[in-house]
């Protein structure tokens, strides 16, 4: 598991509504209906879209999903446990790609600030 994501799970163990209706899964979510639906949607997307995984990566693991839409956040499963993994935002195809979990998390903070500013 990506060390930054593992550290996040140790401290926050998930984050409901990290961006609008997109939740980051906590350890209790793995195996839940929401997680199983996200895994199935990832399989469908993988069959229909070319998603670059990078060297040393295999399948995509869902780390978050929308409660009302098709948005899914995934990380490639890594062969090396200490290696940082990208976070890929999918919604039918690739929406955004972040080099690391911490870059992704900073991006979500910026998105939330932008939405708050738009409402002000």
Number of C-alpha atoms within 10 A of each C-alpha: 18 19 14 16 21 13 12 16 16 12 9 11 16 20 15 16 14 18 15 12 14 20 21 22 21 17 14 10 16 13 11 12 10 17 19 14 14 24 20 13 20 25 13 12 17 15 10 11 11 10 14 10 17 11 8 11 15 13 14 20 19 26 23 26 29 21 16 8 10 15 23 27 27 23 27 22 19 21 12 12 11 11 14 19 25 21 25 27 21 20 18 16 18 17 12 12 16 17 12 18 21 16 14 19 16 12 13 14 14 12 15 15 12 11 13 10 9 8 7 5
